[in-house]
Amino acid sequence: MMQVNWLKYILKFKFKVGTSRGILTDKTSYFVLIRSKHNKIGIGECSPLKGLSIDDRPDFEEYLTQVCTEMVHQTEPTLDNLRSFINQFISTDWPSIKMGFETAWRDFILKGDRVIFKNKFLTGDKIPINGLIWMGDRQFMREQIKKRIKEGYSCLKMKIGAIDFQTELDLLKFIRDFSKDQQVTIRVDANGAFSPDEAYRNLEKLAQLNIHSIEQPLKPGQWNHMGKLCKEANIPIALDEELIGIHGHIEKKQLLESLKPQFIVLKPSLLGGFFETSEWIVLAEERKIGWWITSALESNIGLNAIAQFTLENKILREQGLGTGQLYLNNFYSPLKVENGYISYSRERSWNLAPLGIN
């Protein structure tokens, strides 16, 4: 007889994190625990984002409890039937819960020691990642830029659209000036901040700074405008929030073929887990659309699973897996970020005492 339950955990940011949806000081995650009578434990993180996830709903905990209750009475799935098992018991309306249970079951099936995918990430292969520049005042952002470049990042991602646009252009120019002896790739993320008219004007100015790509310049759902922008803009467009709430093979194909973006940004916690993310990757590659995978403010438990999944795929560019360093009370783990890479160190072990796991 298995035990299946969940725990709530409040992650505290090291600084006030500025986003297009306001200032964050903490982040709530839920951890699914699947435990055998021999005390083998599978752990998965459900990481809904306030104001963004489609399962950011007042009945989240009620539904999570309902799924845990249902799972107790089920026969343990295998890796071969896990996708159908998850889809049978969890609605597509709850992507972060699907992600949490998929991770917990993978961990449980693969012996319960935080191995979610068996690949070379666990034996030393490193994943290149972008360095994040969070929103804030000019001085705060300049200090972040200098710090990230000195830390060895060859790709920086800067949030834009929340402060004066000219100030943001000045900061991007500062990146170019400060890193003139290095080849630094710059990505920007607008989180849907621009109107269609603003987007054309702003992208022309950004193009002068040799920007690699801009994530989600328009709010999602404006397919006519977004498709036109993807076709005509002189900066490659990466769709992010646009993918949230799109379910099924046909809907995904329709979005990619209608908008024809240059890139898509994949956040497994917002898309419904690794099976759903894998389908996006296959469909994108069939259409010569680039992609990268990004964590969505998960703790090291979720980040570990996403990093392992990332190396299941052929990596062609930097990934967005640097958010584990944001928290004061994150779980100590084998994950290590150094010189613009994330890796897994066998010399470090997990400390999950805050979840009551020794």
Order of alpha helices (4+ residues) and beta strands (2+ residues): beta-beta-beta-alpha-alpha-alpha-beta-beta-alpha-beta-alpha-beta-alpha-beta-alpha-beta-alpha-beta-alpha-alpha-beta-alpha-beta-beta
